[in-house]
Amino acid sequence: MPNPIAPSLFADPRVAQAKELLRAALADHQKQITGIRPPDPERKIAYEEMLQHFGMARGGPLFFPYLGSGLGKGALVELADGSVKYDMISGIGVHYFGHSHPMLLDAGVDAAIRDTVMQGNLQQNVESVPLAKTLVEMANRAGEAARIAHCFLTTSGAMANENALKIAFQKHQPASRVLAFSHGFAGRSMALSQITDKAAYRVGLPKVLDVDYVPFYNADQPEHSTAAAVNRIKEHLQRYPKQHACMWMELIQGEGGFYAGTREFFLPIIELLKENGVAVWFDEIQTFARTSQPFAFQHFGLDAHVDLLTVGKITQVCATLFTDAYIPKPGLVSQTFTASTSAILAAQAILDVLKSGGFFGESGRIMQVRQRVMSHLDRIRGEHPEWLKGPFGAGAMIAFTPFDGSEATAKKLLTDLFDAGVVAFVCGANPARLRFLPPVGVVTDGDIDAALGILERALAAHAGR
């Protein structure tokens, strides 16, 4: 039988030469990006017209006047108006390796010579095999008791969560209810908008799912908040006996304000869930590769308890992972698209670097980035305690409350930062916070110092100094 032809194409010297030429071209043009710069005044009208036309096409304006040019350099990104900014939110955690990374250029070239743009449940290419294997391996630390054995790839975090939800319901049928922490964000689909604890995301939508909320950890009252959460779960379980299929958990709340729980908080909750046959589902779509370990459940030492696990953002391809006990029946999870070939190859490249690049551990790059950002925020808070409260979060998920914590103040400061050359975002409500999700794979200490210097000047300007 003849061998497959494809490997000889992928190894063709002309492909390697094309990559080399493209990397050289990219590097030459990146030399012009040396730091932040203001917009080009001559592009103002054309840029505003593009924003207006795109807003009309999508049915609403963009949050920021942000249209990327298609070029960047590490933590710096160029917009189509000619400006260059520090990207300290990385697409809400997606662009872990920043902008125009040569590694991802290579992955894109490799994808371009594959036979299909998209891969799906019916026709998956060989690249999906090592990717699924890598994700399962990373979810099972050596010497720990995690039982994750399976991985279903998908196109978005919402679909990963939808698949986990269906798997939980099928396993625990006829249970029809879900437990979830208050102020969490699970997604915006019909079902996930019910789990997401924000009424504004459900305006005009019919109720499709029964969700019972549980108060999250309060660092100011650790023992009280733990008891409150356990007691609330007991109330829900008693009121609706055997009707809960799973509890959805963000171990560090994302949209809710970057609040982090603790192992001591989660363990009694998990013990109660296990006693009552309720699946434990960790949503790691924003937390993956943002703490001292690949997954936040590993950071908190909860390996032995996970039944369902969802991952995304940094991984480019999203996924639902699960134990043997939660293998779905045929037909429950099946998608025309499970991912693009470029996303699959990019994901594998990213995971390979994460595993070998010194990112994890208490002294790894993730925690170094946190320490650098926190040192600036702690100093500013010490010198001007009225300017900010916090910081909050864990690992490379960092947030703080500016001034009075009002939504208006947070959005004004966010706009001022954007105009000054730093892209951040908001989270939480009452109080509202500013959050950073730095591109850990490329951000330098110099980038952090420069971006936080801009933040300090923006805070001073807001304070009227």
KOLDRENKOL-999492 format. One record per residue (C-alpha): residue in three letters; x, y, z. Coordinates in steps of 0.001 Angstrom, whole numbers, plus 500000, padded with zeros to 6 digits. Layout:
// KOLDRENKOL-999492
ALAXYZ ...
//
This chain:
// KOLDRENKOL-999492
MET500000500000500000 PRO501369503469499174 ASN502203505837502014 PRO500153509037502471 ILE501345511878500258 ALA500511514699502684 PRO503597514390504940 SER505862514947501948 LEU503993518185501182 PHE504292519387504756 ALA508045518611504705 ASP508646520186501293 PRO511637522572501519 ARG509644525212499695 VAL507193525351502608 ALA510062525912505040 GLN511440528564502709 ALA508055530293502544 LYS507891530386506334 GLU511387531813506535 LEU510566534549504013 LEU507315535419505789 ARG509002535560509187 ALA511681537843507747 ALA509068540115506173 LEU507119540217509427 ALA510224541061511460 ASP511203543853509068 HIS507830545553509396 GLN507650544978513149 LYS510824547052513533 GLN508646550116512994 ILE506630549276516114 THR508727550526519006 GLY506129551748521469 ILE502740553394521747 ARG501842556163519318 PRO498779558337518751 PRO496417558007515785 ASP497309559572512460 PRO495099562703512160 GLU494817562197508407 ARG493130558820508996 LYS490568560156511485 ILE487617560584509089 ALA488179557315507194 TYR488609555414510461 GLU485431556847511964 GLU483549555938508793 MET484778552337509033 LEU483650552155512646 GLN480258553590511740 HIS479724551210508828 PHE480763548189510884 GLY478523549243513749 MET475585549475511383 ALA476400546089509842 ARG476564544319513211 GLY473569546141514671 GLY475442548089517329 PRO478704549941517943 LEU481896548325519170 PHE482763548735522854 PHE486051550406521889 PRO486828552245518641 TYR489161549322517937 LEU489805548047514420 GLY493162546329514237 SER495366546921511208 GLY496522543294511179 LEU499991543896512614 GLY501421543940516092 LYS504560543135518045 GLY504217541205521264 ALA502063543174523682 LEU501800546087521236 VAL499030546233518643 GLU498558548616515717 LEU495093549908514888 ALA493894550953511440 ASP494008554615512489 GLY497795554304512805 SER497847554240516598 VAL499791551653518607 LYS498614550533522051 TYR499593548152524821 ASP497140545260524772 MET496647544384528440 ILE493342542555527962 SER494389540278525060 GLY490918539826523589 ILE489561539011527087 GLY492285536432527533 VAL492572534979524019 HIS495804536470522665 TYR498176534939525209 PHE501097535282522785 GLY500182538783521769 HIS500089540026518213 SER501904538759515080 HIS503830536019516874 PRO506156534105514493 MET505118530780516044 LEU501508531416515111 LEU502514532617511656 ASP504133529199511123 ALA500977527473512345 GLY498922529534509922 VAL501132528566506984 ASP500908524910507969 ALA497115525249508116 ALA496975526993504733 ILE498414523964502946 ARG496050521517504630 ASP493096520305502591 THR490274522026504530 VAL489746525286506358 MET487435523724508954 GLN487442520347510628 GLY484336518695512002 ASN482919515781513893 LEU482451513722510732 GLN485797514541509121 GLN488601515256511535 ASN492231515443510397 VAL495203513915512173 GLU496106517210513893 SER493168516834516253 VAL494548513613517731 PRO497632515017519500 LEU495706518140520527 ALA493031516182522370 LYS495724513976523893 THR497704517007525090 LEU494694518600526753 VAL493858515371528588 GLU497466514989529705 MET497625518562531004 ALA494416517984532975 ASN496024515013534731 ARG499089516059536719 ALA501611513380537609 GLY500986512100541106 GLU497540513650541365 ALA494156511967541252 ALA492337513694538396 ARG490322511216536314 ILE489866513241533120 ALA490050510794530232 HIS488220512325527262 CYS488212515541525241 PHE485652516831522734 LEU486902519785520684 THR484628522655519762 THR484599526141518295 SER483784528356521275 GLY483652528499525041 ALA479869528702524903 MET479704525472522876 ALA482129523785525269 ASN479821524734528135 GLU476688523695526213 ASN478232520273525607 ALA479159519909529285 LEU475626520873530267 LYS474104518280527962 ILE476493515595529181 ALA475586516335532808 PHE471855516254532131 GLN472057513003530192 LYS474104511331532911 HIS471770512464535703 GLN468423512313533933 PRO465680513128534798 ALA467418515871536823 SER466724519241535203 ARG468250521880537480 VAL471708523435537772 LEU473559524916540733 ALA475812527917540057 PHE477688530589541934 SER476169534057542024 HIS477728536673539730 GLY479220534049537426 PHE479479534178533645 ALA478900530955531698 GLY478113532390528258 ARG475316534009526271 SER473513531119524580 MET469876530471525480 ALA470792527993528219 LEU474008529623529390 SER472394533039529710 GLN470248531414532415 ILE473338530233534317 THR475089533568533844 ASP473957535664536784 LYS473254538917534971 ALA469661539837534198 ALA470658542225531409 TYR471874539270529342 ARG468430537638529546 VAL466245540585528549 GLY463524539338526197 LEU464575535686526441 PRO462246532912527585 LYS463257530831530551 VAL464723527529529365 LEU466601526307532440 ASP466147526296536217 VAL469242527577538011 ASP469726527836541763 TYR472397530300542848 VAL474931529939545636 PRO476897532837547201 PHE480575532921546253 TYR483565533227548549 ASN484038536440550520 ALA487671536947551506 ASP486618539338554262 GLN484477536632555886 PRO485998533285554861 GLU484343531017557421 HIS480987532760557220 SER480930532690553407 THR481849529005553344 ALA479043528161555749 ALA476630530362553795 ALA477432528588550528 VAL477123525101552034 ASN473844525962553747 ARG472392527466550580 ILE473247524308548622 LYS471617522203551313 GLU468480524333551019 HIS468371523884547245 LEU468977520126547480 GLN466240519738550079 ARG463762521865548171 TYR464422520051544871 PRO465540516535545839 LYS467514514686543150 GLN466735517403540589 HIS470223518909540234 ALA472433517447537510 CYS475545519529538132 MET477098522536539756 TRP478835524928537384 MET481819526660538986 GLU484246529394538077 LEU487031528976540619 ILE488071532554539894 GLN485119534623538784 GLY485768536404535498 GLU483050538857534527 GLY481960538876538169 GLY485016540825539290 PHE488074538519539368 TYR487237537193542810 ALA489118534013543707 GLY487932531239545984 THR490136529025548151 ARG490628525302548541 GLU489082525529552016 PHE485984527145550512 PHE485536524690547653 LEU486182521388549466 PRO483077521278551723 ILE480945522348548775 ILE482345519577546609 GLU481941517016549396 LEU478263517933549691 LEU477775517709545923 LYS479414514291545763 GLU477269513006548630 ASN474188513983546632 GLY475298512701543231 VAL475707516149541658 ALA478383516516538971 VAL481283518895539679 TRP481934521063536612 PHE484877523471536519 ASP484686526223533899 GLU488315527045533011 ILE487638528984529824 GLN489193532148531237 THR491407530668533955 PHE493417528183531868 ALA497142529075531976 ARG496461532067534216 THR497471530598537611 SER500464528697538985 GLN499257525500537255 PRO497756524877533806 PHE494274524682535325 ALA492912526626538285 PHE491513523415539818 GLN495129522233539998 HIS496194525550541519 PHE493630524942544283 GLY494479521233544631 LEU491062519969543549 ASP492310517382541033 ALA490483514416542540 HIS487050516014542339 VAL486520517151538742 ASP483856515393536648 LEU483459517890533805 LEU485933520512532633 THR485696523212529976 VAL488607525139528479 GLY489075527809525842 LYS490338531308525025 ILE494123530795525261 THR493796527374523649 GLN492224528872520477 VAL490248525622520134 CYS487774525159522974 ALA486998521788524536 THR484842519815526929 LEU486787517273528983 PHE485207514560531119 THR485766511355533048 ASP484805507810532003 ALA481604508113534027 TYR480407510957531802 ILE480938509524528328 PRO477854510712526406 LYS475632508427524392 PRO476107508588520604 GLY474572511666519013 LEU474451513884522085 VAL477504515979521148 SER478230516330517447 GLN479122519444515458 THR479645520274511796 PHE482573522450512872 THR484751521422515816 ALA487461523958514925 SER489405525507512077 THR492600523795511002 SER494546526982511762 ALA493122527091515296 ILE493972523419515882 LEU497588523858514776 ALA497908527120516710 ALA496513525421519813 GLN499049522623519635 ALA501913525076519202 ILE500714527131522165 LEU500285524119524446 ASP503739522791523526 VAL505327526098524513 LEU503278526325527709 LYS504434522865528787 SER508132523572528225 GLY508488527334528586 GLY508722527815532350 PHE505254529314532706 PHE503981527324535693 GLY504938527005539341 GLU505136529646542044 SER508184531187540356 GLY507028530631536766 ARG506394533403534275 ILE502671533618535059 MET503310534426538698 GLN506210536725537758 VAL503835538778535619 ARG501360538934538502 GLN504055540057540921 ARG505232542796538543 VAL501741544200537972 MET500813543890541639 SER503963545718542736 HIS502848548757540746 LEU499247548586541968 ASP500304548072545592 ARG502628551088545398 ILE499940553309543834 ARG497416552192546438 GLY499896552860549239 GLU500625556376547990 HIS497063557208546953 PRO494609554912548755 GLU491660556890547393 TRP492621556067543799 LEU492075552312543893 LYS491019549394546056 GLY492178545827545687 PRO493920544488543684 PHE491833541389543201 GLY492170538153541292 ALA494767535410541130 GLY497725534727538888 ALA497599536718535662 MET493964537694536249 ILE494226541078537936 ALA491570543688538708 PHE491103546710540921 THR488301549062541930 PRO488975552643540776 PHE487907555512543045 ASP484209555172544011 GLY483695551943542050 SER480822553368540030 GLU480189552129536519 ALA480585555665535182 THR483993556094536824 ALA485244552719535597 LYS484148553372532014 LYS485586556910532012 LEU488949555638533234 LEU488827552814530705 THR488276555308527879 ASP491075557533529169 LEU493429554552529264 PHE492492553531525724 ASP493139557050524438 ALA496474557109526289 GLY497585553802524755 VAL496507550931527046 VAL493654548512526326 ALA492007547100529470 PHE488418546140530280 VAL485778546210533011 CYS484387543491535260 GLY482156543246538273 ALA479291545483539359 ASN478702547447542556 PRO481620548013542572 ALA482794548076538959 ARG486442547164538382 LEU489112547480535730 ARG490784544238534752 PHE493990543148533086 LEU494607539869531263 PRO498171540477530053 PRO499555538477527099 VAL501789536438529402 GLY503574534629526573 VAL505149537829525242 VAL504700540689527715 THR508014541980529069 ASP508755543631532383 GLY509359546821530397 ASP505896546533528811 ILE504319546137532247 ASP506215549099533671 ALA505233551310530728 ALA501557550270530760 LEU501235550705534523 GLY502946554074534260 ILE500239555145531824 LEU497622553832534265 GLU499117555850537105 ARG499023559033535031 ALA495408558340534038 LEU494467557841537698 ALA496216561077538630 ALA494424562971535876 HIS491074561591537044 ALA491904562648540591 GLY492606566160539290 ARG496305566153540032 
//
